[in-house]
Amino acid sequence: MPSHESRALRRTLTSSIAICFVVLASVTARADGAGRAIRPAVTGPHDALVVVSPHPDDESLLAAGTIRRQATDPRRFVRAIYLSAGDRATVPGPCNGIPERTKIERLVRLRERETRAAWGVLAPGRRVPISFLRGPDTHLVASTTVAGGIHTDVFSREGARAVERAARLASALPRSVRRVLILTTSLYDAHPDHRAAHAAARRAADVLRRRGLDVELWSGIVHDEIADVDIAVCCVGDLHWPVPGPRHDYLALTDSPERPRPPFWDRVDDVSDLGSIRRDALAQHASQVVGYPPLCMPVAVPDYYTRFTDKLEEPFFVE
């Protein structure tokens, strides 16, 4: 016959096992009124900001004020993705005795350091995960056709790879996230790399919506289009947009039979209280704002960045 101690030990073990099962059941699933299992809530950020940028510095040109305003909330998850390193921002060929390949490697590292410093202005105190995909600058799109002012782009092999990787990264968010704001450049942008960034952002938005998340995609024009379809330089439109002055000017966008003016933007954010943010963020991209002679990096349009730093409003198309 079992001893008194054995019976007591058995009762204790049985009670402990029962308690474990009850606790496990309550953690893994609860039941609603209809008897359906309810998964426990996942802790973590409920909101996310994802910036899909074509090149280093486009994030600040496009939406410095909006990024700062969103990133101020420490509970919001923030991620940044760059499709191209902007490796063509230099004079072709060797430079100051530096072979071309070495020059490009140094240029890419320089622009990535500048970008991290800019994010220190845009999201101070935050450790924002930044992905540099290093796609070929101005070669993400192999060919394009235009109808009604809309480009239909065919991506290069490297461009297709960069777009796919960017979309995958942009949709890789914490499980707790339920609302997402994606910022990117516009479908109506003159620069092919900027349209590639938009394509990646749209793919990510589609993936996230299929998962049941609440997603908004805001895009903006950085480079205006030009009237001549056959012109070789992609971004002569820089001379048209933005116009001088502190506010947006929709009528400054090119409007011609070949390049109809795009639709008016859906949203205009007043960022006049954050005017210094764009200036300070762009100041970190010094190789683009004032050039970098050691790597033969010139400033193509001297007043281009000055006009952006004067902007008090950020216009977006909303999808």
C-alpha positions, 0 to 999 in steps of 0.5 A: 500500500502506498505510503502517506507521503507517496499519495501526497506527492502524487496529488501534488504532481497531478495538481501541478500538471492540471494547472500547467494544462490550464495555463497553456490552454489560456495562453495558446487559445481563448474562445469567443462567444461562438467557441472559436479559438482566439490567438493571443495578442502579439505585442509590438508596434502597431504602426509602421513607416516604410520609406522606399527611396530610389537613391540616397538623398531622395528621402529628404528631398521628397518627404523630410518633414513628413518622415520626421513627424512620423518617426517622432513617435517611438512606438512606430516601426520605421524602415528605409530601403534604397534601390540604387546607391547613386553610383553615377554621381561622378565624372566617368573614368579614373579620378585623381589617380583613382581607378574607376572601379575603386572610385565607384566603391568609395563613392557608394560607401560615401553616399551610404555614410551620408544617408545614415547621417541624414537619418540621424536628423530625420529620426533622431535617437532611433536605430532605423534599419536601412537597406542599400540594394546598390542597383545600377544608377539610372539603369534600373529601367531597360526601356519605357513607352509613354502614353498619356503622360504615363510611362510603362517601364520594362526593368533591366535584369538588375532593376527587376532584382532590385524592385523585387528585393525592395518589395520583399523588404518593405513588406517584412514588418513586425507581426504586430503592425496593423497600419502602414504608411509607405513613402516613395517617389511617384509614377509620374516622376521623370527619373526611371529609377524613381518610377522603379521605387514606386513599383517596388512600393506598390508591390509591397502595399499589395502584399501587405493589404492581402495580409489584411493590413491597413496600408496607405501609399504616398508618392511625390514628384522629385523630377518633373517630366519634360516635353521632348520624348526623345531627349537623352537626359532623363532629368532635365525636368529638374529645371522645372520642379520645384519652382523657386519659392517656398510652396508647391506650384502644380502649374509649374509641372510640364504640360504639353501634348507629349507630356500631359500634366499629371493629376493634381496631388491628393494631399499637401502637408504643411511642414513649415514648422519643420523647415530646418529638418530638410535643410539639415538632412540634406546638409548630410548629403554633402557630396550632392549639395556641394560636390566632392572633388576627391571623387570627381563628384560635381553639382549638376544644378547648383540651385537645385537643393536650395530650392528644395530646402525652401519648401514649406509644403510636401505634396503627395499622391495617395493610393 
